[in-house]
C-alpha cells in the first residue's frame, strides 16, 4: 500500500471530529505479527471456533464446492485456513488468494505451492474492497467458490459489506461464497476477546501510532494513549479506540493536531451478526442463502451463499 495513502487518510482522520481511521492500517509487518498472536490468545475465540468448524465440516463443504472448483480467497493472509479445505477437496482446480500485501502473499503462496504441488496457485495482489478484476476462469463454466473467513466482513462499514457481497455475487456467478462471521453473544465474552489479559490487542491497537511515527515521521507518544475496546450493543459492534490520556499536541507530516484528555481516535469496528442478519444482507446483495455451520455455543457461523448464474 503506498505510504501516501496512509498519510492522506490519517491526516483526514485527524482533521475531522469524531476522529476515525480505517482498520486496514493496522496491518504493517509488526501489526500482522501481533494479529497472528491475537489469533492464539485464550480469550480470542474467533479463530479457534472457525478452524474447528472448518475441520469438522470440511468433507461436507468440499462436496458443496465440487471437483475442480476454482477457489478465490478474499484477504488471504497466511493461508492457514484454506489448507483445511484443500485437504478435503479431491481435485481442486485452481486457488487464487487475494491480498493487499504483495510480499506477505507471495511468501505464503510459495509455501502453499510446495505443499500442494498439483494445485495451481495464482496470487492476486489487490484491495478486494475496491473494484476487483480476476483473471479469466481456467475453463469456461468452471465453478468459482469464494472464501471470506475470519469475520473480516465485520471490519467493513455496512455499505462496504454490501458492496463487497454484491461484487462477490458477480465474480462468483454460478458458484458460491463461503463466509465466516462472528455472531452476537454475551457482551462479557466480547469484552474479554478485545481486552486480553496479556495486552496483545492493546499492543496491536497502539502499533498504529508507532507505525505513523516510523513511516510518516509523526511524533505520537504511545505512552500518552490507552487502548479502549468496548461492545456497543445498540450498533452490535466492538469498537476499538486510542484514547488520549492527557491534553497533547501531535504533529504528522508537518501538521499539528490537538488531543483533549479523553479524546479518541476510533481505529476499528468489529460488527457482530445474527445468521438472519447475514442472510438478509447476502440476499439483498444478490446471493442465495444455503447451509449454515455453527458451533454448539453459536459463537461463530460459516455460511454457504449461492451466487446465482
Ligand atoms: C481481522 N478482524 C476480523 C479482527 C476482529 O476481530 O475484528 C481484528 C482484531 N481486532 C482486534 N482484535 C482482532
Boltz pocket constraint, residues with backbone or C-beta under 6 A from the ligand:
constraints:
  - pocket:
      binder: B
      contacts: [[A, 38], [A, 46], [A, 150], [A, 151], [A, 152], [A, 153], [A, 154], [A, 155], [A, 193], [A, 194], [A, 201], [A, 268], [A, 269], [A, 270]]
      max_distance: 6.0
